Amino acid sequence: MNNLNRFIEQTNLKPTFVAGDVDMLVNQAVENNFLGICVPPFWVKKASREIGNRDVQLVTVIGFPLGYNMTETKIQEIELAMRDGADELDIVMNISSFKTGLPWTKIELAKCSNLIHDSYKLVKVIIETAYLSLKEIETACKICADAGVDFVKTSTGFAGEGAKVEHIELMRKILPSNVGIKASGGIKTYQQAVELVMAGADRIGTSSGVEILAEAK
């Protein structure tokens, strides 16, 4: 697959992330022509400074990794991340609210989407497929689409399982064509990445982008 690099968001969200990791991610993105990098919120400002005017999307996470923060907290996180230079925001859905059946799940995502789109940024929602049944994945995808999100993302990488081909196929079947899919969580090999793209993923979130591309050569 010739253009796999343009699907990849080179990611590091480890608790032990240090300043030098920002430089490493930016260098990897530039050298491999990755679509973007994903960094913890604390490091967005530095990452934005290091990227400068280069063609690298800057992604960060909101309500990470469990998603059951108050909506007001997520809103403030979004505002700060956009202020610091984030181009795309990956929000963890309130799985607790979702599993309770509360309408607030969709309301929160719509509030976040509106705020992000008002600043012409992109919003992705992490539904954490490892915690959901197939039926719940369908329902979560419909909620996300109704809330006006740009992408639905499989995983934080902090749950027991990450992206699966069958989940991507199901999500692609349910989501309208204008909503993309980001596969993330446990993607370590070239074969995995290609299979997920072929199943319908538009983005690949991985900490192994460099290794994946090296495998392809």
Secondary structure, DSSP 8 states (H G I E B T S, - for coil): -TTGGGGEEEE---TT--HHHHHHHHHHHHHHT-SEEEE-GGGHHHHHHHHTTSS-EEEEEESTTT--S-HHHHHHHHHHHHHHT-SEEEEE--HHHHHHT-THHHHHHHHHHHHHHHTT-EEEEE--GGG--HHHHHHHHHHHHHTT-SEEE---S-SS----HHHHHHHHHHS-TTSEEEEESS--SHHHHHHHHHHT-SEEEES-HHHHHHHH-
